[in-house]
Amino acid sequence: MYQFVDIYTIFHFVHYFIYGLYFKNKYILAFILGILWEIFEYILANNNYTKELLIKYFPVPQKYWAEKNIFNKVFDLLFNMLGYHLGNKSKFKLFKK
């Protein structure tokens, strides 16, 4: 069975929520960064050299980061933008200037 949403999807949401708190109205930039990050993740997980390094040194089991399907990537991008939008609209700040 395909898994569209996983624990990393939640991390994407939280990271982009925080970005939205501090970088207001930068939707295109947020989307481009999300795409670039997904490409970076894909390369890391599918290049033999980096894959072996991840297996050897990354504390997270392979089943959680190994490439699953395109739908997972799309859902990550959707959660990125949802998190960014909610953070962008929020008045909350983690650290006051």
N, C-alpha and C positions, 0 to 999 in steps of 0.2 A: 504494500500500500504506500502511496506517495505521501510524504509529509510536507505540507506546504508551509507550516509555521512550526518553528522550533525555538529553543532557548535563545539562539542567536538573533532571531527575529525580535525578541523582547529587548535584547541589548541594542539592536539597531534603533528601535523606538526610543529608548532612553537617551542614547547618544544624540539623536537628532532633536529630541525635545530640549535637551540642554543647548544645542546649537541654536535652536529657535529662540531661546531665552535671551541670547546675547547678540545674534546676528539677525536683526529684524528685516523682513521683506526681501530676503535673498533666495526666493524659491528656485529660480533657475540654477543658481550656484549650488544650492543644497541637492537638487536633482542630479546635476552633473557630478558632484562629489560622490553621490550614492552609486551612480553608474561606474565611475572610476574605481570605487572601492570593490564593487562586485567583480569587475574585471581582475583586479589585483587578487582577490580571494580565489577566483577561478584559476589564475596562473599558479598561485602558491600550491593549491591542492592538486593540480594536474601536471606540474612539472616534476619529473622523476627525482631530481636532486632536492628540490625544496620539499617535496612530499616525504622523502626519507628523513630529512631534517625535522619536519613536523612530527613524524611518527616517533623519532628518537627523543626529541627534546620538549615538544609541546605537551603540557600536562593534561590537556583535554583529549579524551579518547577519539580515535579516528572516526567512529560512527557519527560523531556530532559535527565534524567539520568537512568530511568527505563530500564531494559533489553529489548532490541528490538528483535534482531536476531543475529545469528552467522555471517552473512554477514557484519553487522556493525562492529563487532570485527575484522574481517579480513581486512576491509577497514581501520580501525584505525591502524592496524599493517603495512599495506602498506604505509599509510601516515606517520607513524613514520619513516619508513626506507627511504622514499623519502625525508622527511625533514632532516634526519640524513645525507644522501648522499649529498644533496645540501649544507648543513652546513659544511660537511667534505671537500668538494671541494672548498668552499669559502675561500677567503683570509681575509675577513672582521672579525674584532673583536669588540665586544661591549665595552669591558674594556681592555685598554692596560696595560701591566705589567710594 
